[in-house]
Amino acid sequence: MIISEKVLKLLKEKGISQKEFSEATGISQSTISDWKTKKNNPASDKILKICEFLEVSPYELLSDEGDNKTAIEPVDYLAVSKGTDMYELVIKTKQLPDAQVKRVLGYVDSIYETEKKNKKR
């Protein structure tokens, strides 16, 4: 499946009109129509805007792997600034074995629940 077909398929699956997509991404409706009729692919400078709007990674959009799926799953990303405590937590946790990561998550869940209870008081 070519990229434009994937984009149009995702729009249909998500119930998004070409007009809504055009307004959100700044891609003209005539360009989107060309994807459908002429089987053109989006320009490379539009790929990131498309992925962000459709909540898919560039890999998912550009690879053939998703062609056997009925829908491409959205991907969440979190940016963490280097040098922050959150960055250190992520880096150190990534280096732990899975069992230890689960322990860390257990601690975090416990702290979160305690904080949530304290805020209700």
N, C-alpha and C positions, 0 to 999 in steps of 0.2 A: 504494500500500500504506500502510495506517495504521501509526502508531508501534507499537502493541501487536502487530500482525502481524509487524513487523520484529523486535521483541524475541523473540517466540516462535520465529520462524524461526532467529534467531541461537542461541538456546538449543538448538534441535534440531541445528543444524549443528555446534555445539561439544560435543554430547553431554552437556549439563548438564540435570539434572532441575529441575522447578519447585521442588521442596523445597530443593535445593542453592542455587538462585538466591534463594529466599525467605530462607534462613538467612544468606546472604552479604550481602544488600542490606537486610534488615530490612523488606522488603515482604511483607505477609501472603500466604499461599497462596490465600486466598479472593479477594484483590484480583487476583492473577495469573490466577485462574480466571475472574474477571469480564472480564478483557481478552479472554479466548478466547471466552466464551459471549455476552457482551453487546457485544463489539467496542468496549469502553471503551479510552481511552488512559491511559497513566500520568500521574499528577499531575506538574506542572512541577517540584516540589521533589524528585522522585525521578529525574529525567533524568540528572543528573550521576553519581549512584550507579550507575545502570544502565550508563551509558557506561563508567565506570571498571571495573566488573566484567566487561563484555563486551569491553573493550579496543577501543572505537570512539569516534570523536569525536562530540560533540553534532550537528555538521553532518551527519555520515554517518547518524546515527539519524533526524534530523528532516527531512532533505531527500529529495526524490524521485529524486535522481541515482542512488542505489545500487539502485533497483528493477530495473534491467536486469541487474545483476550476480547471479551465483549466490551469492556471499558478500561480505560487507563486510570489507575488509582492516583489520587492527588498526593503530592509529596510536600511535607512540611520542612522548612529550613529554619534554623536559628543561627543568627550571627552573634558571635561573642567577641568582644574586644580583647586583644592580646594584652596581658599585663593586669587583667582584672581578676578578682577572686573567682568569678564564674568561669573564666578561661582556665584557671588553675584546676578547678574542680572537674571540668570536662576532660582536660588533658590527663590528669591523674586517674580519673575513673576509667578512661579508655584503656589504660595500661593494666587494669585489674582483670583477673579471671572472672568469668560469668557469675560464679557463685558469690564472689565478693561484691560485684556490681549489684546483685540482688540485695545483699546486706545493706549497702549504701542506700539503695532506694527505700529499703525498709526504714532506715534511720530518717531519711528525708520525709517519708510519709508520716512518721510519728511526730516529727517536729512540725510539719504542716498542720496536722490535726490538732496538736496542742495550741498552736498559734490561732487557728480558726476558732477553737473553743474560747480562748482568752479574749478574742475580739468581740464575741457575742455577749460577754459580761459587761 
